[in-house]
Amino acid sequence: MTTDNNDDQANESADARKWVDDAQAALDRTVEAMRSAWDATRESRMSALESAKQAAQELGRVLDKGVAAARDRWATDEVENAHSQEATGPAEQSEPDVESPDQT
């Protein structure tokens, strides 16, 4: 009976090694397929990155123009406000509204 037991253990050990070898081979094929897919998409990824870079640069230029236009507008508003205050004099101080007490 001892030889049957040893044969069973040897078969189980061989089966386990076979399973590990099969799993490793499948993993190696998966890694190679992923590497090939990654390398195949390199050009499109680089193109997309360049497009994104150009779009970001264009956005920066548009934002700079918007900031410049806002500054010009604010400067114009400040000049107009200064001229209107000179023409009318200082703003009149109005007394704060005082609510009358409720009469019930």
C-alpha positions in Angstrom: 0.0 0.0 0.0 2.9 2.3 0.6 3.8 2.3 -3.1 0.2 3.2 -4.1 0.4 6.1 -1.7 3.8 7.3 -3.0 2.5 6.9 -6.6 -0.6 9.1 -5.7 1.6 11.7 -4.2 3.9 11.7 -7.2 1.0 12.1 -9.5 -0.5 14.9 -7.5 2.9 16.6 -7.4 3.2 16.2 -11.2 -0.3 17.5 -11.7 0.4 20.5 -9.5 3.6 21.3 -11.4 1.7 21.0 -14.7 -0.9 23.4 -13.4 1.7 25.9 -12.3 3.5 25.6 -15.7 0.2 26.1 -17.6 -0.7 29.1 -15.5 2.7 30.6 -16.0 2.5 30.1 -19.7 -0.9 31.7 -19.9 0.3 34.6 -17.8 3.3 35.0 -20.1 1.1 35.1 -23.2 -1.2 37.6 -21.5 1.7 39.9 -20.6 3.1 39.7 -24.1 -0.3 40.4 -25.6 -0.7 43.5 -23.4 2.8 44.7 -24.2 2.0 44.3 -27.9 -1.3 46.2 -27.6 0.4 49.0 -25.6 3.2 49.3 -28.1 0.7 49.3 -31.0 -1.2 52.2 -29.5 1.9 54.3 -28.8 1.5 56.5 -31.9 -2.2 57.2 -31.2 -1.4 58.0 -27.6 1.4 60.4 -28.6 -0.9 62.1 -31.1 -3.6 62.5 -28.5 -1.1 64.0 -26.1 0.1 66.4 -28.7 -3.5 67.5 -29.5 -4.2 68.0 -25.8 -1.0 70.0 -25.4 -2.0 72.3 -28.3 -5.6 72.7 -27.0 -4.2 73.7 -23.5 -1.9 76.3 -25.2 -4.8 77.7 -27.1 -6.9 77.9 -24.0 -4.0 79.8 -22.3 -3.9 82.3 -25.1 -7.7 82.8 -25.0 -7.7 83.2 -21.2 -4.9 85.8 -21.6 -7.0 87.7 -24.1 -10.0 87.6 -21.8 -8.0 88.8 -18.8 -6.6 91.7 -20.9 -10.1 92.6 -22.1 -11.4 92.6 -18.5 -8.6 94.8 -17.3 -9.3 97.3 -20.1 -13.0 97.3 -19.2 -12.3 97.8 -15.6 -9.8 100.6 -16.3 -12.4 102.3 -18.6 -15.1 101.9 -15.9 -12.8 103.5 -13.2 -12.0 106.4 -15.5 -15.7 107.0 -16.2 -16.6 106.8 -12.5 -13.8 109.2 -11.6 -15.1 111.7 -14.3 -18.7 111.4 -13.2 -17.7 112.0 -9.5 -15.7 115.1 -10.4 -18.7 116.5 -12.4 -21.3 115.9 -9.7 -19.2 116.3 -6.6 -19.0 113.8 -3.8 -21.9 111.5 -3.3 -24.5 112.8 -0.9 -24.7 111.1 2.4 -28.2 109.9 3.1 -29.5 109.3 6.5 -30.1 105.6 7.2 -33.8 104.6 7.1 -35.2 104.3 10.5 -38.2 102.2 10.8 -41.0 103.5 13.0 -42.1 101.3 15.8 -45.1 99.2 15.2 -48.3 100.8 16.5 -50.7 98.1 17.7 
